[in-house]
Amino acid sequence: MSNEPVPEHIVRSYDEELRRLRDMTARMGGLAERQVADSTQALVRRDTALATEVVQRDVQIDQLEREIEAFCVRLLALRQPVASDLRIIIAAMKVSNDLERIGDYAANGAKRSLVLSSLPAIGSLNGFERMAHLVQENLKAAMDAFVNSDAEAARRVWEADEPVDAIYNGIFRELLTFMMEDPRNITSATHMLFIAKNLERIGDHTTNIAERIHYAVRGDNLPEDRPKADESAYAVVRPAGS
Amino acid sequence: MSNEPVPEHIVRSYDEELRRLRDMTARMGGLAERQVADSTQALVRRDTALATEVVQRDVQIDQLEREIEAFCVRLLALRQPVASDLRIIIAAMKVSNDLERIGDYAANGAKRSLVLSSLPAIGSLNGFERMAHLVQENLKAAMDAFVNSDAEAARRVWEADEPVDAIYNGIFRELLTFMMEDPRNITSATHMLFIAKNLERIGDHTTNIAERIHYAVRGDNLPEDRPKADESAYAVVRPAGS
């Protein structure tokens, strides 16, 4: 709320608008979580109907992002918010931007799982399920922190991405080994590598969301160095015997 | 500018602030372009010193994003802009967000080129150079459109991403073929695949930037369906003879 005194009926309506903004953003977060969950289930169960649903549902997320942005612009123009209200509105815009990217990554994963369902299965998908589970939990916790304006909860999410990176590094090495063992695994393993990378990036966007919420609630930034364990950009895996 | 009459000295200072915002954003765009160019040169020339520079320079981009956001928040709180001024300020925030991602992708590519420089070279890097060149040109044109408030130029950038996707699809297939020919190519080809994907995503972020500029200048959205040629998520490449 702005610090300046305003007539009661305007206060109430403004509060309602801010609550509506939180609700819209929370709804978008819920949809993004569901897309991550369903695209992973589609991969694990080789469920092409579900994968197709995920791909088609992506437009809903894009639409919500546009609605949130339009609503924020309206609030900025009509309410001219300051201080924490202004930070919340900016956070909602930025969070919706991250959620839109998360939706894109989930839809891209679903497209790839459509291809994978037509190819022989390789390796175990346990790592993917664990990664998706962690990422979804973090995303849910981040959106709860947003709805409850809970900076401490946001900080915990921000710190919780490390195991996601660790699982990704394991998957990276395992898939490269499968590729080296049999060239017929290469197409599948490549698509799986990109799906794993998508999940890792979803984790990164979730920490971005947590950062923005922390800033919106507290007005100060988290430190720049986040605990980060993704070393795959530096990884060298060699074929057995070479 | 706001439509309401305001004292002349405030008008001038506000104009200066908006010009400063454009300058900061243009500077960030220039830095992002340079990161894309240098990370590609580091890859092509196997220049580890340049790759290391790119990785280290990424903090400058992150810093600029924070400065732009802080400046925008200040403008929103103190100037309470409406209409096209408000759209420009929101565009600057969103554009800086896209530029930060572009910087991340360039730095990630530079990290991977450090690994690649220690492995035997495979294939030609012409496709990477062409892709990087197109992406940089589009990014430069997008930032020029921002500085000049040129919606038509922004629309042309938005339409120009298709050849980038086409080159990416070619690289994807070529690299999978190299992997299938010799397992010793797999680590290198995987890192190269991610670098190509990074360039493709830089292209996507550039079209996002163009969309936001078009919206900021004109107040209406470009159509939802952008010309898009990346079909690699659906690609199946089979080993020779299988």
Interface residues (C-beta under 8 A of the other chain):
Chain A: V59 D62 R66 E69 C72 V73 L76 A77 Q80 V82 A83 L86 R87 I90 M93 K94 N97 N108 K111 R112 L114 V115 S118 L119 L176 M179 M180 P183 R184 I186 T187 T190 H191 L193 F194 K197 N221 E224 A233 Y234 A235 V236 V237 R238 P239 S242
Chain B: V59 D62 R66 E69 C72 V73 L76 A77 Q80 V82 A83 L86 R87 I90 M93 K94 N97 N108 K111 R112 L114 V115 S118 L119 L176 M179 M180 E181 P183 R184 I186 T187 T190 H191 L193 F194 K197 N221 E224 A233 Y234 A235 V236 V237 R238 P239 S242
